[in-house]
Amino acid sequence: MSFQDRAQHQISQLDKELSKYPALNNFEKQTSVPKVYMVLGLGALYFFLIFFNIAGEFLVNTAGFVIPAYYSLGALFSSGKTDDTQWLTYWVTYAFLTVFESAVNAVYWFPFYYTFKFVIVLWMALPQTGGAQIVFRSLIQPVFARYYSEGSSTSANLRSQADQATNKNL
């Protein structure tokens, strides 16, 4: 299968997925512009703006919030706990990396920083990749696990303080 055949297959799959959204179908009917080309064009424009750092911080933080917020709300309204754990892990990882980024002031040290951050945030946010779990297990868990392991006096103390604070507020 040639590259062109694979690309056409991916475009048709994306078009099929985008057909689920009535607003995109209406846009296509009104403008005669295929919805898949409109979405790909907007995605390319978004990436172009990030690549050349035209509102890069805002656009990357928006991408790091909007997609995960959508899935997180879905997880909150579902009955399963697997998706809750996935999105809680994402938010902890995203917050940790955001605080680390501001402490190090990384944008001044790395060229094309927002392009790199955009790719990392998408990798962490998309459920298909599981990037947040990888970052959590590789970087955050080894550092903080000793404070939260079962039976740890620190963990028990933190939990009792949280319970007391919760009971005071009720």
C-alpha positions in Angstrom: 0.0 0.0 0.0 1.5 3.3 -1.1 1.8 6.4 1.1 -0.9 8.1 -0.9 -3.3 5.2 -0.4 -2.6 5.2 3.4 -3.2 9.0 3.5 -6.4 8.7 1.6 -7.6 5.9 3.9 -6.8 8.1 7.0 -8.6 11.0 5.5 -11.7 8.8 4.8 -11.6 7.5 8.4 -11.4 11.1 9.7 -14.3 12.1 7.4 -16.3 9.2 8.8 -15.5 10.3 12.4 -16.3 13.9 11.6 -19.7 13.0 10.1 -21.0 12.4 13.7 -21.1 16.1 14.3 -24.1 17.9 12.8 -22.4 21.3 12.9 -19.6 20.1 10.6 -22.1 18.5 8.3 -24.0 21.8 8.1 -20.8 23.7 7.4 -20.0 21.3 4.6 -23.4 21.7 3.0 -23.4 25.5 3.3 -19.9 26.1 2.0 -19.2 23.1 -0.3 -15.9 22.7 1.5 -15.3 19.1 2.7 -15.4 19.1 6.5 -12.2 17.0 6.6 -10.3 19.6 4.7 -11.6 22.4 6.9 -10.6 20.5 10.1 -7.2 19.6 8.7 -6.7 23.2 7.5 -7.6 24.6 11.0 -5.2 22.0 12.6 -2.4 23.1 10.2 -3.1 26.8 11.0 -3.1 26.0 14.8 0.2 24.2 14.4 1.7 27.0 12.3 0.8 29.6 14.9 2.4 27.4 17.6 5.5 26.6 15.6 6.2 30.3 14.9 5.2 31.2 18.5 2.3 33.4 17.6 0.3 33.1 20.9 2.1 29.8 21.4 1.6 29.7 25.2 -2.1 30.4 25.0 -2.7 27.9 22.2 -0.8 25.1 23.8 -2.4 25.6 27.2 -5.8 25.7 25.5 -5.1 22.4 23.8 -3.8 21.0 27.1 -7.1 22.0 28.7 -9.9 21.6 26.1 -9.4 18.0 25.0 -8.8 16.6 28.5 -11.6 18.6 30.0 -14.0 17.1 27.4 -12.9 13.6 28.2 -12.7 14.3 32.0 -16.3 15.5 32.0 -17.3 12.3 30.2 -15.4 10.3 32.8 -17.2 12.1 35.7 -20.6 11.2 34.2 -19.6 7.5 33.5 -20.0 4.8 36.1 -16.5 3.2 35.5 -13.4 4.1 37.5 -10.8 3.3 34.8 -11.4 6.6 32.9 -11.5 8.5 36.2 -8.0 7.2 37.1 -6.7 8.0 33.6 -7.9 11.6 33.7 -6.8 12.2 37.3 -3.4 11.0 36.3 -3.4 13.4 33.3 -4.4 16.4 35.4 -1.7 15.7 38.1 0.9 15.2 35.4 -0.1 18.3 33.5 -0.1 20.4 36.6 3.2 19.1 37.7 4.8 19.8 34.3 3.2 23.3 34.2 4.6 24.2 37.6 8.0 22.7 36.7 8.0 24.7 33.4 7.3 28.0 35.2 10.0 27.3 37.8 12.6 26.5 35.2 11.4 29.2 32.8 11.9 26.6 30.0 10.6 28.8 27.2 13.8 30.9 27.3 16.1 27.9 27.3 14.7 25.8 24.4 14.1 26.9 20.8 10.7 25.9 19.5 9.6 25.1 23.1 5.9 25.5 22.5 6.0 23.2 19.5 7.7 20.6 21.6 5.2 21.2 24.5 2.3 21.0 22.1 3.4 17.5 20.9 4.0 16.4 24.5 0.6 17.7 25.7 -1.3 16.0 22.9 0.6 12.8 23.5 -0.3 13.0 27.2 -3.9 14.0 26.6 -5.0 11.5 23.9 -6.5 8.4 25.5 -5.0 6.2 22.7 -1.4 7.0 23.6 -1.5 6.8 27.4 1.3 9.4 27.6 0.2 10.8 31.0 0.5 7.4 32.6 4.0 6.9 31.2 5.1 10.3 32.5 3.5 9.7 35.8 5.0 6.3 36.3 8.5 7.3 35.0 8.9 10.7 36.7 6.4 11.6 39.3 5.6 8.2 41.0 9.2 7.4 41.8 9.7 10.7 43.6 6.4 10.9 45.5 5.5 7.3 46.1 7.2 7.1 49.5 4.8 9.8 50.8 1.7 8.0 49.6 2.4 4.3 50.1 -0.1 2.3 52.1 0.8 2.0 55.7 3.2 5.0 55.6 2.8 7.2 58.6 3.1 10.2 56.4 0.3 8.9 54.1 -1.9 8.1 57.1 -1.2 11.5 58.6 -2.0 13.3 55.4 -5.2 11.4 55.0 -6.3 12.0 58.6 -5.6 15.8 58.1 -7.6 15.8 54.9 -10.5 13.9 56.6 -10.5 16.4 59.5 -10.5 19.4 57.1 -13.3 17.8 55.1 -15.4 17.2 58.3 -14.8 20.8 59.5 -16.2 22.1 56.2 -19.3 20.0 56.4 
